[in-house]
Amino acid sequence: MPIDKSMNVLIVDDYKTMLRIIRNLLKQIEFNNVEEASDGTEALAKLRAGNFGLVISDWNMAPMTGLQLLQEVRSDTKLKQTPFIMITAESKTENVVAAKQAGVSNYIVKPFNAETLRDKIEKVLGHA
Amino acid sequence: MLDHPMPRETILAGRLAEIRAKRPHAEPQLVAEVVRAVLTTMSDTLSGPDTALLREVEALGETIANAKAEIAALKVDDITGSHIPFATDELDAIVAHTAAATDAILESCEMLDAVGDTLAGESAKKLQDATTRIYEACSFQDITGQRITKIVGALKTIEEKVARIVATFGPKLIDLPPPLTDIATPEDELLNGPQLPSQAMDQSDIDKLMASFD
């Protein structure tokens, strides 16, 4: 089944540069409806107010981290099915395990390339 | 029968211990000077072991005095008041400059993308491939920013430890707050930022780990 690229995508990162990079890379693969949030708290508010088909989030943010955001999403009856990709510099085994246990859909380590981003999105949305 | 008299070095050692107990804050340099004066006046009457013991005490006093002088020479106020703030300010400036430069690069790249939207065929593809590579490369700013944040944290830890060493061994007592006790939650222990390439898992390692859960 083809992926619906008109869906709303929420990208979450406390580095404006990263938000801009991910937005542009998403645009290149034809995801044009992209919203931004600078931490988990803002992201959760946007998720509860809107209709998002995919979340792409950093981990290391304050006050709410990406892992906490993921846990909130998975415990929210309305949001719990939302595909969630973590893009982070945290590359230790325990991080990947913790994210998987919290219900992450896929995990990308920084620095990443456009091909990896495209590949993980296709995998996640293909299984959504 | 008479008891054997106590050796003189034992008596001297005992007296020194008494003095230390009564005056724990006595300046070692002062003690060394007193010992030196005593040695000079009694040099004709002291036995070999007495002299050796007193010389040891004198040397000990000098060692402590030298250590205190060296700590004083560190100019800890310069370290905590000038050097470390200077270093952290410089690092903050690096983050700001690289962020500004990255923004400028991204802005130009977005313009190229807009031009690419007006093209078709091989030219459009080549242009988009080039801008994709630029976007990927610009993510360095996030990674370097996180690494610099880790360095600033390490500098602050060094600053605190230097101040604590000086407070303990330095020439004057400095009132310091009790050491910060890290109350790390299990999740805090997962916030380590970028790892050195030799210690990090790459994307293929992570893919294998993720797949192992399926």
Interface residues (C-beta under 8 A of the other chain):
Chain A: D13 Y15 K16 T17 M18 R20 I21 N24 L25 K27 Q28 W59 N60 T65 L67 Q68 A89 E90 S91 K92 T93 E94 N95 V96 V97 A98 K100 N106 Y107 I108 V109 K110 P111 F112 N113 A114 T116
Chain B: A99 T102 D103 L106 C109 E110 D113 Q128 T131 T132 Y135 E136 C138 S139 F140 Q141 D142 I143 G145 Q146 E187 L190 L191 N192 G193 P194 Q195 A200 M201 D202 Q203 I206 L209 M210 F213
